[in-house]
């Protein structure tokens, strides 16, 4: 079990590397996607909020959980790239990242949050107050996603 630090945006090159490494390891590598596919244009857009929860380590930073909130306009934002390290699963870190993103969204004037949840994570988001709107896309031809929404 890892001890987690506070959630914050990545600040140093090493923290950004840990952030993207977890996104890649959990969201792209298992489906044989190339390195770099864990990044998107929205990562660098003004207003995008990144959440990084690090392990307390003496060496290089180790990401335990990550997430991103992309403002999409008209008081709406989208949570994307949520990932929790298998070594830290079941410790409530995903809930902490979502809560952080929701707090940051509120501060930015975002009143509605949408996301496209993998089928396996729908129950997780429902417990946090998100409701399924409709099935959305099929990622990599095999991972069904569902559009979910939460209004504040």
Number of C-alpha atoms within 10 A of each C-alpha: 8 13 10 18 14 14 18 16 17 21 9 10 9 12 19 16 16 21 26 20 18 24 24 21 16 17 17 17 16 9 13 8 13 10 13 11 13 18 13 10 6 16 14 11 11 9 15 17 24 24 23 28 26 23 19 16 12 7 6 12 18 23 27 26 28 30 23 23 27 24 22 15 9 10 14 18 27 22 22 17 22 20 24 24 18 10 10 18 14 11 13 11 20 23 16 17 25 20 13 21 25 21 12 16 26 15 10 14 13 21 16 17 24 22 22 23 25 18 12 10 12 18 15 13 19 14 10 12 13 19 18 18 13 12 15 14 16 12 11 11 7 9 13 16 20 20 18 22 21 19 12 10
